[in-house]
Amino acid sequence: MRDLNEKRVIFYGHDDYAAGVFRDRCQFLLVNAESVEFASINDAIEAHQTQLTVDAIPELFQWQLHDDYQSRSRILFHKACKFIFSELDSKNVGEVYAQVESYYCKQFWQLVESCRAWQKVKASDFERLLMDCPECLDAVLQYKMSIEYFGEEIKRALTNNPKHSAELIIRCLAAEAKSQKSFYLPGNWDNSQINHIMLSYIHLDAANPNYLQILQNWPSSKVSQYNPSPEVRVKAKRRYERFVDGLFQNGTGLRCSVSVIIDMNQRACKGAIREGLDLTYSFGGSWLKEYMDPATVMNNFIYLFDFVDSQGLILASARQHEANSILATLGMHVKGEYDRSTGFEMRSNLASIEAMAYANFLEGNGKRLESAIEWVYNQYFAEEFDINGFSLALPSQRATWLDKCKAVGPEIERAVKAYSLYSKYSAIDNEYFPYECLKSFSSLKALDDKKYVIAGLEFERFGNILFSNESLLSYLYSEDIGELSFYEMMKRHSVIRSNYPEYLQPMLSMLIDNGFVVESDEDGRLMPTDNTAFLRIIWEHGAVSLMRFREKDLDIIESLTKRRIVTYCDKLFAPFEADYLDYMFNNASFTNSVGLRNKYDHANSAVKDPQANNIKQDYFTLLSLLICITLKINEELMRKTGKGGLDSFIDWPYYDRSVLRLTKKIGMDKRGDSTENCE
């Protein structure tokens, strides 16, 4: 392998940021296509890379050369094929590959494939090269013809290099890829042979925990070429757990926690304390004990425990843009997995902890959380909305945690099926229940069209520029100032167009022309418009509820809809809410699902103690899901009928002073967030 020659042409693809970086070098080769003589295999590879560039990005050369630039690229390609055929006639493939510059390892095999030069390679020489350089397998297995010519040789090479082979198979078959590429395995291979490679890999000291984690969460529904055996999955899981335990036992990494207390000495409804990365939410015991009627109990999950946000959306759900853009790309991700950020994990855990703490508090005061939830279905929906047919029967207080988990799953399904029937027939008829099937929460329709506004096809185009922390406009070059987004830059600084270099001016023009940024007539300051403010809500919340907007705002929404920047959603749950519920409840939608319903319906493990703490935690997680679903159904019935809701608020301090101190500590007060109504 020769050293890198950074001046040589590499074809990156039409949409790559580096697509035109070698334009001048390509032009030189094209001009001299007829006279150029190749001195090495690298010259031939470069000629092929030039042809690929011309074919894929002809606009780079249309104004640089005469009309024959494409024919010149074909001349280069024919010369490249002639050269590699000559090389493989006089040398074995290992000798030819040894002359390839390090820049061109993958591109060498591209040339072999394009020139159909596989026929010139001897099987014994090819196998020897793969044994000595297993990294070649990455490129070789992208081409079906390599399998047709050298299937047995490739099998032996894969078996001989379990570390490289296992990681290659896992990466290409099961990991989420930024770009799709072909990948072929020998056709006469079966699962047992690949299992042997995987088991050998698991026992290696150098086994990568990222690959072990993918093995245990293998996306069987999305991969047909290989399905790991139970032995492979279990051993991968155990090896991964040992690695993680060893990694953190000496204090490596960061520890964060979220906890809940109900403080009888706190009069205000809500408080919060942060110590380092540990966050504690406190709730006033005085309020919670004073009002324990079923309606207030359920309302507390809206206004105190924040099970839904200001848009009425399930707060625990993962949002697409909540994670840092760079951090979101780190590590490996399984195909079809549910994206879990640290923020998501903390919110999801907080919901179940709050449900557990409140349930314990109510039981200590002679009430039950389950009774309040039953009241909604068995009494409130009929009395408030005149809708009969909803029912719920949650497990008794004396049942074990295991029995409670087994009982609550079907009750969630009963509640959802009843709503589904009402959405279809405007009534709940028991005769239809056996024919209702809940495969995904995304199938549940809203009672009217246009319940939510969500991102449309063109949303990311503008959203990434305005709100992403990777936006080139989020850095003020002339002042050396950076913000989390261009939106924040405009809000906090006096920004004018001349602050930005020439190459960013088209981006600014696009935002101005499309009504997302306006220039002040007085001083030229760039400011976000109402359109931008609306998009920001969708960027942060994932959706907006139309019932929370004024009539005059609907004109903005309609304009953005016509341009496909946003679109309407007619479902009970916004898409990301349905994803969250599917992830938590069943196994069908995501490869890393928690699948609590399936876990307790299908006896996924032996149970040593039906009162174990982990089973107790699962129960309150299921209960928190039921509460979220109940709040969403109730809001939809309110939206449809115009009934329900709060008549008035009780005069009671909402925030404790600890909340004000925390907002100052983390800098939220500088952003203009309200800290009023603190005791």
N, C-alpha and C positions, 0 to 999 in steps of 0.2 A: 504494500500500500504506500503510495507516494504522498508527499506533503500537500497541503491545501494550496490551490492557486485561486485566490479570491476574485481574480479578474474574469474568470470563465463564466459563460452564460449558464444560468439555471432557469428553467421554466417553472414559475410559481403558481400559475393559474390566472385566469382573467380577473377574478375578484379580489386577488391578494393585493395588499398594500404595496408589495414590492414588485408588482407585475411588470412595470416598465423600467426597472432599475438597470437592466442590461440592454436597453434599446440601442445605445450607440455602438456597443460591441456587436450586437446582432447586425446592425447596419453595415459595419465594416466587413463582417463575414459574408453578408449577402452581396455586397458590391464585388467582392473577390471570389464569389462562389465558383466560377469556372476555372480560375487559376490556382486556387488554394490546394496545397498538398498536405496530406495528413502524415505527421511524424510519429504519432502514438495513438493508442486507443482513446485517450482523453480528447484528442482533436475530433475523433469520430463522434464521441458522446456529445461534445459541445455543438457539433453540427446538427445532431438530432434535437438537442434542446432549442436551438435556434428555429428549426422547422416547427416544433411544437408551439413556440411563442408566436410565430407568424400566423399559423393556422388559427390559434385561439384569440389573438389580439391583433388583428390586421390593422386596426385604426392607429396603432403605433407607427406604422410604416407608410401609410397611404400618401403622406405628404413629404416623405423623406426620399423616396426612390421613384424610379419609373414604374410603369404598370406591371413590370415583370418580377416584382419582389416575391410573389408566390412561386413562380417557376424557378427562381433562384434558390428558394428554400428546398424545393424538391431535388435540385441538383446536389445540394449539400447532403440531403438524406440518402440519395443513391450512392454517393461517394462513401458515406458512413457505413452503409450496409456492405458495400464491396470491401471496405477495409476490415470490418470485423469478421467477415467470412474468410478473408485471407489470413488474418491472425489466428483464427481457430483451426485453419487447415495446417498451419505450421507449428502451433503451440497447443498445449493442453489448456483447458479453461482456467486452471489454477494459476498458470504462468501469466495468462492475459489479465486475470483479475488482480494479480500482484502489482501490475503497472498502473492500476486505476488510482487516481488521486482521491484522497479521503472525502473530498467534496462530492464525488461522483459515484459512491457505492450503489445507491438505489438507482441512479440514472443508467448505470451499466446494464442492469437487468431490464430497464425500459427499452434500451437499444436492442438487446437480444430478442425481446418479445416483438418489437416493431419490425425488425428485420427477419423474423422467423428463423433465427439462428440456432434454435434449440437442436435442430437436426445435426449441427456441426459439432455438438458437444458429446464426448464419450461418457457413458454412464459411470464407469469406474472413476474417471477424473472428476466428474460432477460430485459423486459421493464423497470423495476425498476432500474436495473443497468445502462441502457442507460440514464435514466432521471437523475440519480445521478452523473454519469461519462460520459458526452457527448463526451469526448475525445476518448472513445472506438469506436465511429462511424467511425473514421479514418481508423481503422484496420478492423472492421467488414464489412464495405462496399466494401472491396477488394474481398469478397468471395460470389459467387452467391448463395451458399447453405444457407447463412444467410438470404437472401431475400426470398428464398423458404420456409424456416421454420418460419420466423418472419417478414414478409413484413408489416403487419399492425402495429406491435409494433415499427418497425423502423420508419414508417411514423409519428407516434405520437411523437416519440422522436425527430425527425428532426424538426417537427412543434413547439415543446415545447422549443427548443433551437435555435432561429433564428440566433444569432451571430455565434455560432459554425457551424451550419448547412450551412448557406449562404457561409461562408468562405471556408468550406470543399467542397461544390459543385463548387464554382468558381475555387478554387485551382486545383481540380481534373479534371474538365471538360475543363476549358478555359485557364489556365495558362500553359506556356511552362515549361515542366518538364525535369529535368536532367536525370531521369530514368523513364521508362514507368511502370505503375502498373495498375492492373485492378481496375475498379470502377463501382459499380452497384447501381442503384436506384430502389425502388419498382416499379414493372412493371405497376401497375394501377394508377400511378401518371400522371397528365397532367400538362401543362405549368402553368395553373392558380394557382394550389396549390403551385408550386415552386415560382411563382411571389409573392404570399402572403408572403412567407418567406423572399424574397428579399426586398420587400417594408418595412417589419418590421425591417429588418437589416439596411436599409438606414436611418431610423429615429433614430437609436440608437446613443447615444453620443459616444460610443466606436467603431463606424464603421470605418474600416481601409481605408484610401484614396487609397491605392494600389488596394484593391479589388473593390472599387467604380469605379476606372478608367478602370478596366477590364470589369466591367458590361456595361459601356457605349460604349466600343469598342469590344463587344462580337463577337467572331469568328464564326458566324452562319454557314459558309460554312464548318467548321471543327468540329462542335459539333452537334450531332443529338439528344441527350437526353434532351436538354433544349434550348429554345430560348427566351430571355427576351422580355417582352412586351415593346412597346414604352414608356409606363408610367414608367416602371422600368429604362429604359435607360436614359430618360430625368431627372428623379429625382436623379439618381446616378450622372449624369453629373453636375447638379446644386449643389448637396451636395459636390461633389469633388471640384468644383470651389470655394465654400464658404470656404472650409477647406484651400485651397491654399492661398486665399486672406488673411485669418486670420493668416496663418503661416508667411507670408512675410510682413505683415503690420507694424510689430515692428522692421524691419530691420534684421530679421532672414534670413540666407542664403547668397549666393554670387551673385553679379550682374556683368555681363560682357556684352559688346556690341561691335558691329562692325559698322563702318560708313564710308562714302565716301565723299570726296570733290574734286571738280575740281578747281585748283588754277591757276588763270591767271598769277600770279607772279612767278610760278614755271616753269622753263624751262625744267628740266629733266622730263622724261616720268612718273616715278613712285617714290613715297615717302611713308613713313609709320611712324606713331607716336604711341607709346603705353604709356598710363597713367593708371597705375594699371592694371585692367583687361579689360580696354577699348582700342580698337585698331581702328585707323583711317588710311585709305588708301587715299593718295592724288595723283592726276593725273595732269600732266602738261597741263594747258589750252593752252599754246603756241603751243604745238605739235598738240593737238586735233583740234585747230582752223585752223592751217596751212594746214592740210590734212584732208579734209572732203569728199573725193570721196568715192563711195560705197565700192571699194576694200579695201581701208585703214580702213574704218569704221569696216568692218568685220574682217580684220586682227588684229585690236586693241583688239578684244575679245580673240584672241590667245596670242598675245605677251604683251599686257598691262593688260587686265582684268583677264587673266589666267582662262578662262573658261575651258581650257584643260591643262593637265599637260605635263611634258616633254615626256611622252609616247603617247600623243595625246588622253588621257583618260579624261572623264568628271570629273573635279576636285570636283564638288559639291557632287558627289556620295559618299555614305558611304562605307568605306572599312572594311573588316572583322577584321583586326588586328589593327585598329587605336586607339581603346579604350584600356585603361589599363585593363589587364586580370582580375584583382580582381574587379575593378569597374564595369566591364561588367556583373559580376555575381550578383551584388547587386540589390535589389528590385525584383519586379515581372514583368514578361513579358507575353504578350498575345500570344497564339498560332498563328503562321503565321504572326506576326507583322514584320514591317520593323525596323531594328535596327538603332536607332538614338542616336548618341553620341553628346556631346556638340560641338565637332569640326565639325561634320556634319551639325548641325543646323546653326553654324556660317557661314560655307562655302555656304550653300544653300541660306541663307538670303543675304549673300554678293553678290551673283550672281544677284539676282533680284534688289538689291539696286544699283549695278553698271549699270545694264540695264536702270533703272529709271533715274539715274543721267546723264548718257550719252544721253539718249533720250531727256531729258530736255535741255541739253547743245546744242544738234543739232538743236532742234526746236528754241532755242533762237538765233541761227545763220542761220535760214532760211532753215534748212535741216530736214529730218525725218529719224529716225532709221528704221522705217518700210519700207521706200523706199529702203534703202540699202539691206535689207533682200529680198524684192521683186526682186531687180535687180539680185540677185544670181540665182533665179529660172526662172525668165522671160527672162533673157538675157545672163548671164554669162555661165551657163551650156551649152547652145546651142552654144555660140561663142567659148568657150575655149575647150570644150570636144566633140563638134558636137553631142550633145544628145538633141533631141527635145522631148517635152512632159511634162517637168516640168513646173509648174505654181503656182502662189501664189497671193492671193488678200487679203491683210490685211485691217482692218477697217480704215475708214477715221479719220482725226484729230478731226472732229467735233462730232463724235459719243460719247455717254456716256461711262463711264468705264464699265458699265454693258453690253452694246451692244458690246463693244470691246471684253470682255471676252467670250461672246456667239459666236462671229465671229472667234476668233483665234483658238479655238479648232478644228473645221472642217478643217481649213487651215493646221494645223499640220498634221492631218490625210491625207490630200491630198498630202502633200509633201512626207510623209512616203509611201503611196500607190504607188506613182509614182516611188520611188526608188525600192520598192518591185517588181514592174512589170519589171523594167530594170534589176534587179538581176536575174529574172527568164527567161526573153525572149530576153535580150540584146537590148530591145527597149521598148518604152512606147506607148502602143496602148490604146486609149480612150475606145475602145469597151470592154476592160478587166476590166476597173475601177469598174463597179458595182459588180464584182465577187471577188474583193479583200476585205479581212476582217482583220482588225488589232485588235487582241485580246491581244497580248503582244508584246513588243518591242524585246523580245528575239527570236521571230520567223523570224526576218529579217536576211537574209543570206549575208555574204560578197561576193564580186565578184570573189574571188579566195579562195581556201582552205588555211589553216594555216595563218590566219590574226594575231591571238594573240597566245601567250603561257600563259597558266593559271595553277593553282595548280592542280596536279594530285592526285591519290589515296594515294600516299606515301608522299605527300608534308608536311603535318602537323607533321609526325613522325620526320623528320629532322628539319623542320622550328621551331617547338616549342623549341627544344634544342638550336638551334643557335640564334634565334631572340626574343623569348618570355622573358618578364620581370619576368616570373615565373621559368625560367630555373635554375636548381640547379648549373649549371656551371657559372652562371652570378655573383656568389659570390666567391671571392678568399679567401678561408678559412685560409691559412697560413699567409696572410697579412691583413686580416680583411678589404678587399676592395670589394665594390659592384659596378656593372654597370647595365645599363638598359637591357643588354643581353650578352650572351657569345661572340657574334660577337664583341660588343663594348669592352668587356674585352680583347680580343685578339688584337684589334687594338690599344688600349691605354696603355696596360701594357705588360711587358715581362712575359708571362705565360708559365710554363712548366708543364709536367704531374704530377710531384711530388708535385705540389702545391695543388693537389686535393686528398681527401681521397680515400681509396681503393674501396669503394662501387661505386664511380663514374668513376672508370677506364674503366669498360665495355662500358660506354656511350662514353667516349673519343675514345676508340678503334673502336667503330662503325662509328664515324665521320671520323676517319683517314682511315679506311678500305674502306669507300664509297667515298673517295676523296673530303671531305668537309673541312678537316683540314690537314695540313702538319707540320711535325716536322723539324725544322732547323737542318741541319747536323752540324752546328758550335756549337750552344749552346742549342739545343733542344727546342727552343721557338716554341710555337704553333701559327700558322698563318692560316687565312682563305684562301681558294683557289678561283680560278675563278668560280668554280661551286657555291661556297657559295655566292660570289658577285652577281651572276645571281639570285639565289634564294631570296636574300635580296630585289632585285628590285620587284619581284613578291609579296613578303611579304608586302612591303610598298605601292606599287601601285595597287596591285590586279591582274595585268596582265602586259605583255610587248608586244609591237608591233614589229613584225618581221622586218618591213621595217626600223626600227631604229637600226638594228644590222648589224655588218659587216659580211662578208662571213665566216671569220674564227671562229666567235662566234657560227655559226650554228652547228658546231661539238659538242660543249658543250650541246646545246639544244637537239640535236638528242640523245646524250648519256643519258641525264636525262629523255627524253621521253621514251626510251626503258625500263627504270627502273620504269616507272609509277610515277616518282616524279613530273613531269610536263606533260601537255598534250596540244594539239593544239585546237584552237577554230576557227570555220569558220563562225562566226556571225559578223554582222555590229557593234554591240555593245558587249563589254565584258560583262559577266554575271552580274557583279555588276552595270554596267551602265544601262543595261536593267531593272534591279530591281528598280533602282532609277527613271527612266522614268515611269515605270509602277506605282510606288508608288505615284508619283506626278500627273500622268495624269488620271488614271482610278481606279476603286474600286475592280477589279477582283482578284488581286494578293496578296494583303496584308490587314490584318484586320484593320490596322490603317492608311490606305491610305489617302492622301490629296484629290485625285480624282478630280482635278480641271475641267477636261472635263465633268465628270458626274454632278458635282456641278452646272454648268451653263447650261447644256443640259436638266436637269430633274427638274428644279425649286425646289431645296432642301430647300428653305426658302423664307419667304416673304421679299420683298425689299422695304425699306422705302426711301432710297436715292440711285438712280443709279450712283451717283457720290461719294459714300462713299469711305473713304480712304482704307478700307480693300478690297474693290472691285478693286480699283486702284492697290493695292499691288499684288492681284491675277493676274491682267493683265500682270504686268511686270514679274511675276514669269512664266507665260505661255510664254511670249516673250523670256525669258532667256532659257527656254526649247527648243523653236524653234531654237534659235541661236545655242545651243549645237548640236541639230540634224543636222542643216545645216552644221556646221563645220565637223561633222563626215561623212556626205554624200560627202562633197567636198573632204575630205582627201581620201575617198575610190575611188572616181573617179580619183583622181590624181594617186593613187597607181595602178589602173588598166590601165590607159592610158599613164602614164608617162608624162602627160601635167600638166600645172598649177603650182602654187607655186610662191614664190617670186623670182624676177630676181636679186635683190640686196637690201641691207639695206641702209637707209639714215643715214648719219653721224649726230647723235643727241644723247645727253647724255641720258642714260637709267635710271640709279638710281640717286635719290637725296641723298645728304649726310645724310639725316634722316634715310635712310635704313642702312647705315653703322653704325650709332649710335645705331640703334635698334639691329642689329646683335651682336654688342659688349655687349649690355645691357642684352640680353638673352643668351649670351654665344655661339652663333653659330660660331663666328670667331675662337673659340678654336677647333671646329670640322673640320676646314679646308674648310668651305663653302666659295665660291668666293664672294667677295664684290668689284670686279673690275667694271670699267665703271660707277663710281659715279661722279657726278658733285659737 
